Amino acid sequence: MEILHHGAVNGVTGSCHQLKIDDAASLLIDCGLFQGDEQRTGGDNVLAIAFDIATVAALIVTHVHIDHVGRIPYLLAAGFKGPIYCSKASAQLLPLVIEDALKIGVTRDESLINTFLKLLKKQIFALDFNCWQPITLASKTSKAKLRLQRAGHILGSSYVEIDITQGKQNHRVVFSGDLGAPYTPLLPSPKSPYRADTLIIESTYGDKIHQGRKTRAKVLKQVIEKAVADKGVVIIPAFSIGRTQELLYELEQFIYQERKHNSIWQSLNVIVDSPMAANFTAHYLQFKALWDDEAKRKLNAHRHPLDFSQLITVDSHKEHLAMVSALANNKQPAIVIAASGMCSGGRIVNYLTTFLPNKTADIIFVGYQASGTPGRDIQQYGPNNGYVILNHEKVTINAGVHTISGYSAHADKNDLLNFVKRIKRKPHTIKIVHGDNSAKSALKQAFLELLPSCNVVIAE
C-alpha cells in the first residue's frame, strides 16, 4: 500500500490523493483545483491530470468546495469512467459546482456543458453516512470498502474510512478531507472514527486556535455596528457553500436579539449577491435533517435562519451591477456577502474595486486566505493603506480591513488534536496535508507529543 499526493502538499488547494492498494488497483480521494500561488507556479499543466489513472477504480469526494472537486472535468476528459462516491447532499451539489467551474474556466457552450453534466451524473453514486460500500477492484489479491462519516465542514462534507483486506491482513486508512470546527452554526461537530491505522489529515489551522463561538459572534456584531455607524457598506467575501449559510444564520440571530430595540439591525439589509449561493442555500433548507439540534430548535420556533425578511438575493448580472451602483450612490448602510471567498474572481471583485478606496467601507474576512490570492494581499497591505491588484488594475485600500478567524469552517489545532485523541485504536502513521509550512510543522510537533511512537510525516 502506498499513498501518492497530487495536490494540497505545498499549500491548501488542489486536494488530490491516490491510495495505491496494489499494482492493479488504486483509489482517488478528491480531485481539486489549485488557487493562488499554487495555481501560478503550476504553469500550463496546473489543470492537467499529470498522473497515471489506469488503476484508479473510483473517485471519492469528501466535499464539493472547488479546491477538492475542480479538476474532475479534466479527470473525466483523461478517460476516467469509474464511480464517483460521495454523500447524498454532495451528490446534489457537485453538478452545480462543476457547472459553475466550467462556465468560468472552460466554456460557455451550454450544449457542451449539458453533455458533460449528463456524463458526470451517470458516474455519481450517492452514499448514506455510516454505511459500508464495497468497491469493485481489478485486483485479484485485494478487497476494499469505504464508509463516509460527517465532517461538519459544509453541507454533505465527510471524512472517509477505507478498509483494505489483503489475505489475512486488514488495514484501515482514514482521509480527513476538511474537518469542521466544533460549535459552528448549522452542522453537527465531527465525531472521530473508532479506528485508523493510517490517517491523512488536513492542517489548515494546525498552528492556530480559533476564538470561541460567543466571542467571535460578539466581535462580528461589534465590527458591523461600528462599520455601519458612518452609513458605510460592509463587504464580506465568502464561499457560496458553507460560509455564506453560516453567516446568514449568525446575522439572523443578531436581528432576532435586537428585535425589541430601535437599533440599526432592524433596518440593515443583508445582501447575498450570488445565484450560486442562493442555490446552495435552497439545498441547505432541503437537507434540514443534517442540521444540528440548535438549528432545528429555531425552525421549530418558526424562525427562518436562512430566509429572513431583511435578506435580499441578487440574481442576474444586470441586477448585480445595479446593486453595486446603488450602494455606491445612495450612502445607505448594508452588509454584502459575495463570492469568491478568497477574492480571486466572481462578483466580489466589483464590490472591492468600488469600495476599497472608500474610507467609510469595511471588509471583513471570515475565512482562510491562501498565499497569493487578492484576499491575502488585502489582509496584508490593507491596514497600511496599501493596494491590491484586481482585474489587472491597482486598487488603493482605504477601507477598514478586519479578520475574524473564529468563523473558519476548518478545525483549529486543538480540534485536530482532539480528533486524533478520540480515535480508540490510534494510527500507526499520520500524514499531514493541506496546510502552509508553519501549520504543518506545528501540527506535526503536537502529534508527536501526543503519540510519541507514531510515525508522523509531512506529505511531499
Secondary structure, 3 states (H helix, E strand, C coil): CEEEECCCCCCCCCCCEEEEEECCEEEEECCCCCCCHHHHHCHHHCCCCCCCCCCEEEEECCCCCHHHHCCHHHHHHCCCCCCEEEEHHHHHHHHHHHHHHHHHHCCCCHHHHHHHHHHHHHHEEEECCCCCEEECCCCCCEEEEEEEEECCCCCCCEEEEEEEEECCEEEEEEECCCCCCCCCCCCCCCCCCCECCEEEEECCECCCCCCCHHHHHHHHHHHHHHHHHHCCEEEEECCCCCHHHHHHHHHHHHHHHCCCCCCHHHCCEEEEECHHHHHHHHHHHHCHHHCCHHHHHHHHCCCCCCCCCCEEEECCHHHHHHHHHHHHHHCCCEEEEECCCCCCCCCHHHHHHHHCCCCCCEEEECCCCCCCCHHHHHHHHHHHCCEEEECCEEEECCCEEEECHHHCCCCEHHHHHHHHHCCCECCCEEEEECCCHHHHHHHHHHHHHHCCCCEEEECC
